[in-house]
Amino acid sequence: MFKASERIEGIVQSMGVIDQSYVDFAERASVTLSDLMSCISSTLGVEFEGSEKFVPAALIFNPLAADCGIWFDTKKAYGKARTSDAIERLSEVEVWLLGQEVEELTAMQLQRMTTRLRDDAGPLYFLISIAVLSGSRTAILDALELLLEHLRCCNEAEKTEGGNYRAFRTALALRAIFETYSDIEITAGDDAKGNPSGEFCSCLERVFEIVSLDVGFRHYARKAQERRDNDPMLNSMKQELIDVPIKISNFGL
């Protein structure tokens, strides 16, 4: 039987932690955030600097948002089905680890654990990989518990909104940004020539392209437009745009 440390090392290598370092992830995310900020800044005519520099983009593309599970390995497999499947597979891994140490897993369990932690961790992939690297069953279970709670929150949030929840959330986030930083009208649909109506729709269409959402902008622009002004989710997003820069300044980041 392998020593626990050797088995852990094998899991880490199989998960590709060496090749998919946190630095690589941050660099990939920074390109998306930069593209989003360029689009937002040029549309609104506002220069975002200092503590506000990436906050609007992070509101749109935030893999750790409590109500938004983003799967980085695919453009289209997103939503309740993907999240539900991940919860089911990861819950089984949790049961295995509750009953035995990592070095006691069978070869089949070890292979399935490796695959599931790699493929089903989604936005919390690096949290999981760091826990695995520690070699501690307790650390892995703690990370799994947080991941499962996150995914269940995603599933619950997605149930409240038909269609593609992430597309709806993105459109509503963009409305929050427009209304916080400008007086530009929130439009929906096409103009007489079939082009996106107004700057909001044009910007939303571009945002969907940047974050690899393969959906039409019209439906989700309308759903965002129809939300009442005192909508709790919309107001929480606007508050985040105010609070986060203050927190960043306070921490000297």
C-alpha positions, 0 to 999 in steps of 0.5 A: 500500500502507498504511504498517505503522502505518496497517494496525496502527491498522486492526486495533486498531480492528477488534478493538474495543480502544478499546471493550473497554478493560482497565478495562471488562474489569476492571469486568465481572470485578469484578462476577462476583468480588463476586457470588461472594464474596457467595455464598461468604461468606454460605454459609460465614459467613466474612468475607473481608478484606484480602489474602484478599478476592477470592482464593476467587472468583478460584480459581473465575473466573480467566480466566488459570488455566493449565488453564481457557480461558474464552470471555467472548462466550458462555455455552455454547460451551465445551470441547474443540471450541471450544479446538481450533478456536481453536488451528487458526485461530490457528496459521494466523495464526502461520504467516503472521506467521512468513513475512512482516511485517504490512504484507505480509499480503494483504487476506484474510489481514489480515481473517482475522487481525483476526477470529481475534485478536479472537474466538479469543484468549479469556482472553488477549484483552488480551494479544493486543490490546496486542501488536498495538497495539505494531505489532511482529511479534515482539511479536504472535508472542510473544503468540500463542505464549503464547496457543497454549501456554495453549489447548493446556494447556486442551485437554489438561486437558479431555481428562482429565475427561469432560463440561464440564471447566470445570463440573468444575473449578468444583465442585472449586474450591468444594470446596477453598474449603469444606474450607479455610475451614469444616467444612461437609460436601461433599454431592451430589444432592437432598434428599427434597424435590428441593432441593439437598442441603446447603449445598455443593450450594446454593452450587454451583448459585448459583455456576454461575448467577453464572459463566454455566455452563448445567449441572446442579449434581448431576453435578458436585457428585458428581464433586467429592465423589468426588475423594480427599482427596489428589487433586493438583488439589484440594490445589493449589487449597487451596495456592493459597488459602493462598499467594496472600494471602501473595503479595498481602501481600508485594507490598503490593497 
